[in-house]
Amino acid sequence: MGSFVLRFLDAMPPSSHEDSTTATLLKLVLEDLKAFYFEAATTQPDQGEADSDNLSKWFWRETVSGKVLFAVRDAHMESEDDTLRLVVTRQLVPRAHSGSSPFEVSQ
């Protein structure tokens, strides 16, 4: 999963499946990646009370994967591929976190 997502930092890789676009595969991989992180986090000691808001904040602000996904979003916001542009602008980063990239410099 990770190597597939990392390839988007440079350019959009070609689809490896004839029945799915690369953008669609990216969306599916991202859903699996986030599910993996959230499930792993909730199995840690003292995380039984973790709610979805805290897990989401943790993922988007404190994990390398969250930062990589922001970088993928930023790299493809102006993509000529309509589907990829839609995925990165509307579906990649949740609206609650999209306004504050971990790469923005605080004033």
Residue pairs with C-beta under 8 A, 6 or more apart in sequence:
1 29
1 32
1 33
1 36
2 33
2 65
4 13
4 25
4 26
4 29
5 26
5 29
5 30
5 33
5 65
5 68
5 69
5 72
6 68
7 13
8 26
8 72
8 75
8 76
9 68
9 71
9 72
9 75
12 22
12 23
12 76
12 79
12 81
12 84
13 22
14 22
15 21
15 22
15 25
16 25
17 25
20 28
21 83
21 84
22 81
22 84
23 81
23 83
23 84
23 86
23 87
24 83
24 87
26 72
26 84
26 87
27 87
27 91
27 92
30 69
30 92
33 65
34 59
34 65
37 59
37 63
37 65
38 55
38 59
41 47
41 50
41 55
41 58
41 59
42 48
42 50
42 55
56 94
56 96
56 97
57 97
59 65
59 66
60 66
60 69
60 70
60 93
60 94
60 97
60 102
61 97
61 102
66 102
67 102
67 103
69 92
69 93
70 93
70 101
70 102
70 103
71 103
72 88
72 92
73 88
73 89
73 92
73 93
73 98
74 101
74 103
76 84
76 85
76 88
77 85
77 88
77 89
78 85
79 85
79 88
